[in-house]
Amino acid sequence: MDSPISASLTPEQVRELQERNPRTRVIDVRTPGEFAGMHIPGSYNVPLDLLREHRRELSAEHDDPVVLVCRSGMRADQARALVEGSGLERISVLRGGISEWERTGAPLNRGAGGRWAMERQVRLVAGSIVLASVAASAVFGPLKWVAAAVGAGLTFAAVTDSCLMARLLALLPYNRADSCDAPAMLTALTDAAPAARD
């Protein structure tokens, strides 16, 4: 039996784990659009929404170490909770996410187009709605409540560590893969021998 791994790992610890065990799987749970813009070499994209949708079907056929990755670590923590009953016993979250990975100078594959991280998209949309509704409330006062609703939604998102706006933005074509093959994406997490990655 392989030794257990910590619930969260620093980028340096992930790289050491990859050197010690080349079968370590790095699973990026960000949207396909975010993944296309920048990802850890050799990682697989299994979006969080896909895990939510198929969590009851997940059944691991391996005991490889798995490291879950997102932008900051929050979505990866949610993914960990979703896959806990799948038979994966050696699962960790990259502490600080891909932001921390990038800060340490670890290697990254960068795609063309520079797609924005989901958190940045949420800030843009929420800020635009608040700004527009406050400005328009000068003409029609009740629109100030739209800004209040967005503020309440962001507060709720922070308290519950979930974000409805991010889930809705993830459905936009910009954030989805050109061809999202759900079964193939899920095999990267559960199958004994997933297809090789770049």
C-alpha positions as CSV (number, residue, x, y, z in Angstrom):
1,M,0.0,0.0,0.0
2,D,1.4,3.4,-1.0
3,S,1.8,6.0,1.8
4,P,-1.0,8.5,2.3
5,I,-0.5,12.1,1.1
6,S,-1.5,15.4,2.8
7,A,-4.9,16.9,2.2
8,S,-3.2,20.0,0.7
9,L,0.2,20.3,-0.9
10,T,2.4,23.3,-1.9
11,P,3.6,23.5,-5.5
12,E,7.0,22.3,-4.3
13,Q,5.4,19.3,-2.6
14,V,3.4,18.5,-5.8
15,R,6.5,18.6,-7.9
16,E,8.4,16.3,-5.4
17,L,5.4,13.9,-5.5
18,Q,5.5,13.9,-9.3
19,E,9.2,13.1,-9.3
20,R,8.7,10.3,-6.7
21,N,5.6,8.9,-8.4
22,P,5.3,9.6,-12.1
23,R,1.7,8.2,-12.0
24,T,0.5,11.2,-10.0
25,R,-2.5,12.7,-11.7
26,V,-3.0,16.4,-11.7
27,I,-6.7,17.2,-12.2
28,D,-7.6,20.8,-13.1
29,V,-11.2,21.5,-12.1
30,R,-11.5,24.9,-13.7
31,T,-13.6,25.5,-16.8
32,P,-12.3,24.3,-20.2
33,G,-11.8,27.9,-21.2
34,E,-9.6,28.6,-18.2
35,F,-7.7,25.4,-18.7
36,A,-7.1,26.3,-22.4
37,G,-5.7,29.6,-21.3
38,M,-3.1,28.2,-18.9
39,H,-2.6,24.8,-17.2
40,I,0.1,22.7,-15.5
41,P,1.9,20.5,-18.1
42,G,0.5,16.9,-18.0
43,S,-2.7,17.9,-16.2
44,Y,-6.2,16.8,-17.1
45,N,-9.2,19.0,-17.3
46,V,-12.2,17.6,-15.3
47,P,-14.4,20.7,-14.7
48,L,-16.1,21.1,-11.3
49,D,-19.6,21.3,-12.8
50,L,-18.9,18.0,-14.6
51,L,-17.9,16.4,-11.3
52,R,-21.1,17.7,-9.7
53,E,-23.2,16.3,-12.5
54,H,-21.6,12.8,-12.4
55,R,-20.5,12.4,-8.8
56,R,-22.7,9.4,-8.2
57,E,-21.2,7.6,-11.2
58,L,-17.5,8.1,-10.1
59,S,-15.7,4.9,-9.2
60,A,-11.9,4.9,-9.2
61,E,-10.0,2.0,-10.8
62,H,-6.6,3.0,-9.5
63,D,-4.7,4.1,-6.4
64,D,-2.6,6.8,-8.0
65,P,-2.1,10.0,-6.1
66,V,-4.5,12.7,-7.3
67,V,-3.9,16.4,-6.9
68,L,-6.9,18.7,-7.6
69,V,-6.1,22.2,-9.0
70,C,-8.1,25.3,-9.6
71,R,-7.2,29.0,-9.6
72,S,-7.0,29.6,-5.9
73,G,-7.9,26.2,-4.2
74,M,-11.5,26.9,-3.4
75,R,-13.1,24.9,-6.3
76,A,-10.5,22.2,-5.8
77,D,-11.7,21.9,-2.2
78,Q,-15.3,21.5,-3.4
79,A,-14.2,18.9,-5.9
80,R,-12.4,16.9,-3.2
81,A,-15.7,16.8,-1.2
82,L,-17.5,15.6,-4.3
83,V,-15.1,12.7,-5.1
84,E,-14.5,11.5,-1.6
85,G,-16.9,8.5,-2.0
86,S,-15.4,7.4,-5.3
87,G,-12.7,5.2,-4.0
88,L,-9.9,7.7,-4.4
89,E,-7.9,7.5,-1.2
90,R,-4.7,9.5,-2.1
91,I,-6.2,12.8,-3.0
92,S,-4.9,16.3,-2.3
93,V,-5.5,19.9,-3.3
94,L,-2.8,22.2,-4.6
95,R,-2.6,24.9,-1.9
96,G,-3.1,28.3,-3.4
97,G,-4.0,26.8,-6.7
98,I,-2.5,27.6,-10.1
99,S,-1.9,31.2,-8.9
100,E,0.6,29.9,-6.3
101,W,2.0,27.4,-8.9
102,E,2.7,30.3,-11.2
103,R,4.1,32.5,-8.4
104,T,6.7,29.9,-7.6
105,G,7.9,29.8,-11.2
106,A,6.7,26.2,-11.8
107,P,6.2,25.3,-15.5
108,L,2.9,26.2,-17.2
109,N,1.5,25.6,-20.6
110,R,-0.1,28.8,-21.9
111,G,-2.7,28.8,-24.7
112,A,-3.6,31.6,-27.1
113,G,-6.4,34.0,-26.4
114,G,-5.6,34.8,-22.7
115,R,-9.0,33.7,-21.3
116,W,-9.9,35.2,-18.0
117,A,-10.0,33.2,-14.8
118,M,-13.6,32.6,-13.5
119,E,-13.0,34.9,-10.4
120,R,-12.0,37.7,-12.7
121,Q,-15.1,37.2,-14.9
122,V,-17.3,37.2,-11.8
123,R,-15.8,40.5,-10.6
124,L,-16.3,42.1,-14.1
125,V,-20.0,41.0,-14.3
126,A,-20.9,41.8,-10.7
127,G,-19.1,45.1,-10.8
128,S,-20.7,46.1,-14.1
129,I,-24.2,45.2,-12.8
130,V,-23.6,47.2,-9.6
131,L,-22.2,50.2,-11.5
132,A,-25.0,50.2,-14.1
133,S,-27.8,49.8,-11.6
134,V,-26.4,52.5,-9.3
135,A,-26.0,54.9,-12.2
136,A,-29.5,54.1,-13.6
137,S,-31.0,54.5,-10.1
138,A,-30.5,58.2,-10.5
139,V,-33.3,58.1,-13.1
140,F,-35.3,55.2,-11.6
141,G,-34.7,54.8,-7.9
142,P,-35.8,51.2,-7.4
143,L,-32.8,50.0,-9.5
144,K,-30.6,50.5,-6.5
145,W,-32.1,47.2,-5.2
146,V,-30.4,45.4,-8.1
147,A,-27.0,46.5,-6.8
148,A,-28.1,45.5,-3.3
149,A,-29.1,42.0,-4.6
150,V,-25.7,41.5,-6.3
151,G,-24.0,42.6,-3.0
152,A,-26.1,40.1,-1.1
153,G,-25.3,37.4,-3.6
154,L,-21.6,38.0,-3.3
155,T,-21.8,38.0,0.5
156,F,-23.7,34.7,0.4
157,A,-21.1,33.3,-2.0
158,A,-18.3,34.2,0.4
159,V,-20.1,32.7,3.4
160,T,-21.0,29.5,1.7
161,D,-17.9,29.2,-0.5
162,S,-20.1,28.8,-3.6
163,C,-20.9,31.2,-6.4
164,L,-24.1,31.0,-8.5
165,M,-22.8,33.7,-10.8
166,A,-19.6,31.6,-11.5
167,R,-21.7,28.5,-12.2
168,L,-23.8,30.5,-14.7
169,L,-20.8,32.0,-16.4
170,A,-19.3,28.5,-16.7
171,L,-22.2,27.6,-19.0
172,L,-21.3,30.3,-21.5
173,P,-19.7,29.0,-24.8
174,Y,-16.6,31.1,-24.0
175,N,-15.9,28.9,-20.9
176,R,-16.8,25.6,-22.4
177,A,-14.6,23.3,-24.4
178,D,-15.2,23.2,-28.2
179,S,-16.1,19.6,-27.8
180,C,-16.8,18.5,-24.2
181,D,-16.4,14.8,-24.0
182,A,-17.7,14.1,-20.5
183,P,-16.8,10.4,-20.3
184,A,-13.3,11.0,-21.6
185,M,-12.8,13.8,-19.1
186,L,-14.0,11.7,-16.2
187,T,-11.7,8.7,-17.2
188,A,-8.7,11.0,-16.4
189,L,-9.8,10.9,-12.8
190,T,-11.1,7.3,-12.5
191,D,-9.6,5.0,-15.1
192,A,-6.6,2.8,-14.4
193,A,-4.6,4.2,-17.4
194,P,-5.8,7.6,-18.7
195,A,-4.7,8.9,-22.1
196,A,-1.4,10.8,-22.0
197,R,-1.5,14.6,-21.8
198,D,0.8,17.4,-23.0
